[in-house]
Amino acid sequence: MKNQSIVFLIFIASMLFSISCKKENIDKEVIRPIIEFTTADIPAFNDMTQTKKGDIPRGVIKILSDYFTVEYEFRWVSDEDDYAYFFIWVMPNREQAIEALTEMHNYYTNPHIAESKDEPAVVGNVSYLHGKEFIRDNLIVRIHSSEKFDDLVTEIANSIDSKLLESPTYISASKVMPIINDFRININPVIENTQTPLKIQIEDPNNSDIVYQWRFDSDSGCGGIKEDDSGVYYYTSSWFDSTHNNIGLTLIAINEYGFCADSTISIKIVSE
């Protein structure tokens, strides 16, 4: 009987230790990449059709003034016109994720938005609106849905978070973030209405595939970007305009982990 009691106590101790380690693993700040979601990951969407799978970036935005954030969208629809989708924004770390979500809330005009923070968090490290918005480490999740899912928001958020907790983790964004070693235009100034090659050299710590997005510092009159069959990118200049002949061009390099790096060059356009 005594031996059985000892075995039982050892079992209880090991269980408590396992739970403690699991909690420590969840609470420990790590860096997580974007991952794929399917309908099987979110039981509440079982009778719906997935139309966006987050396999390519939806876009990049600048929530914080010094950092581009890559946005991914996962979407489901039904024959009854119900819908549900969520965005995941990939930040370099938890601190910037919290700062970004706070910044978004400060932008809202609703004076009661601050009261919508869940205390304690119902999901993730920080959550709002019963989990409709939450942070898991460096990832920001925002859920949108039709009225059918109003009472299932927390359940859906927990399903998303459970999947995120299965993702690989890194101790630093430097382990997954691409580096732009070189970005320049071959000839500068450039002549109006011409094509000039761009030199791009990017290093990725995991040899990840890279996609590019481009930003000009003006909405019009900047020209454009073209890629030839050999993978060389060109800047196509616009007509010379003496009032707007200095162009800022930003390259945003996004890897398959959802992290990005950016570099900006200044291009001067001259007449022939």
N, C-alpha and C positions, 0 to 999 in steps of 0.2 A: 504493500500500500504506500509505504514511504517512497519507494522508487517511482511509483506511478505519479505521486505528487510532484516529485522533482522533475520528471519528464514533462508534466503539464506546465510547471512554472517556466521551464526552459522554452517550451513552445510559445507561451504567452509573451515571454521576453523577446523571442525572435520576431514574433508578429509585430510587437510595438516598435522594435528596431527597424523592421522593414517599412512600416508606415512612416516612421520618422525620416528615414532615408528618402522615401518617395516624396514627402512634403518638402524636404530640403532641396531635392532635385527640382521641384516645381518652383520653389521660391527663389532659387539661385538665379541671378541675372545672367542670361546667356544671349547669344545672337542666333536668330532663327531665319532661314531662307523661306521664300514662297514655296508652297507645295500644292499639289493637285487635289481637288475635291470632286467627288462623284456623289450621285444621289444616295448611294449606300452609306455615305458618311453622315447623312442628315436624315434620319427616319421620317421627320415631319414632311419631307418633300417626296415621299415614296410614290405618290400618285401624280407627279409632275414630270415634265420633260426638261432636261437640262439643255440650255441653248448657248450659254457662254461658260467656258471651262477654265478661264484664267490662264490659258496656255501662252498668250502673248500679252505684253503690257497694254493696258487700256490707254495709258498716257503717263505723263509726268507733270507734277504740279510743284509749286514752291509754297509750302505752308510756312516754313521757316525761311527767313530772308537769305540764309547762306547755304541752303541745301535743297536739291531737287529730290522729290519723293516719287517713287514709282507706284502706280496704282493698277491693281488687277481687279477684274470683275468676274463674279460667278453668278449665273442667273438661271432661274427655273420658271416655267409657265405651265398653265393647265388649259384644258379644253374649255373650262368654265371662266376663262379670263382672269383667274387668280395668278398672282406673280409673287416671286420672292427672289431677292438678290442681295449680295453683300459685296462690299469692296474690302480689299486688304491693301494697306499702304505699308511699304517696307521702309523702316527707319534704321539708322546706323546703330542705335542702342535704345534702351528703355527710357533713359532720361529725355532724349529728344522726342520719343514717341509721346511721352506725357506732356512735354512742352507743346508739341504740335496739336494734340487733341485739346489742350487747354486754350491754345491760340484760336482754334476753330470755335470753341464755345464763347470766347470773349468777343468774337466777331458777330455772334448771333444778337438779334435785337430783343429776344425774349428775356425779360428781367428775371424769370424764374428758372433759367437754364442751370444756374449754379446749384439749385436745389435738386436737380435731377441726378446728381452723382449718388451712386449706390454706396451706402455706408453700413456694413462693409461691402466690398465688391461681391457681386453674385457670380461673377465669372472673371477669369483672367486676373491680372494684377490690379487693374483699375477698371471700373465699369460705370456706365451711365444708363438711365432709362431702363432699368431691369435687365441690362445686358445688351440693349440695342446697339450700344457702342462700347467697345472694351479694348483693352491693351493686353496682349500677351507678349511679355518681354519687349522686343523691338517692333512688334507688329501691331498696327491699328486696324480694328475691324469695325465696319459700320453696316448694319443690317437694315434693309428696307423691304416691306412686304405689304400685300393687300390685307384688308380687315380680317380675312380668314385666319391669319396667323397672329392676331393681336395678343391672344392669351398664350402663345407658344414661343414668344420672343426669348425668354430665358432658356427654355429647352433647346431652341435652335442655337443660341449662343454657346451653350455648353457642348453641343455636338460639334460645333466649329472648333471650340477650344480643345476638346479631346483629340481632335485630329491634329491640331497644331502641336500638341504636346508629344506627338509621335514623330515630329520632324527632327532632322539632324540638328545638332547644336554646335556652336562655335564660341570660343572664349573672347573673340575680338572680331570686329567688322573687317579688320585688315586681312583676315583669313578668307574672306569671301568677296571683298570689294575690288572691282577692276581698277587698274591704274592707267591713266593716259600719259604715256611717256613722251609722246610727240604729237602735236596737232598744229599744222601751219599751212599756209597757202604758198605754192611754189614761187609765184611772182606777186609782188606787192609794191606799188599800186598795180591795179588791174585795169585794163582798157575796157571801156563800156561795151556792153553787148558781146562779151566773149566768154569762153569757157576756160577756166584755169584749174589745173589739178590741185588737190589737197593731199597733204601727207599726214597719215594717221598711223600711229603706232601705239597699240594697247596691250597691256600685260594683264592676265587674269590668273589669280593664285590657284585656280582649279581647272585651268584650260577650258573654261566654260564658253559656250557660244555667246557672241555679242551681237546685239542689235543697236542701231543708232536712231536717235531722234535729234532734231535740229531746231534751234530757236534763233530768230533774228531779233535785234533790238528795236525793230519797227514793224508795223503791220503791213506796210506796202512799200514798193519801190526799192526792195532789197535785193532782188534777184532770186535765185533758187539753187537747189542741190540736185545733181544727177549722178547716177552710177552707171559705168559702162559694163560691158559683158565680162571684163576681166576683174571686176570688183574695185576699180579705181573710182574715187569720188571726185567730182568737179564742182566748183562754184561757178554758176552762170550769172554774170553780172548784168545789172539793169542798165538803162540808158543813164548817161551822166546827168546829174542834177546838182548844181552848185550849192544848193541849200541842204542837200542830204547825200554827200558823197563819201562819208565815213560810216561804214557798216560794222556793227558788232555781230559776230556769228558764234553761236555756242554749240558745241558738240556734246551730246549726252550719250554715254556708252552704258548700256544696260546688259547685265549678264543674266543667265537663266536662273540664277538664285534670287533675282529681283533687286539686286544692288546696282548702283550706278555711280559713275564719276563724270565730271563735266569739265570742259575747258573752253575758254572764249578767246577768239582772236579779233583783231581790228583790221578791216579791209578798206582800203582807199580806192575809190573809182575815179578814173580820169578819162577825159575825152580823147579821141584819136588825134 
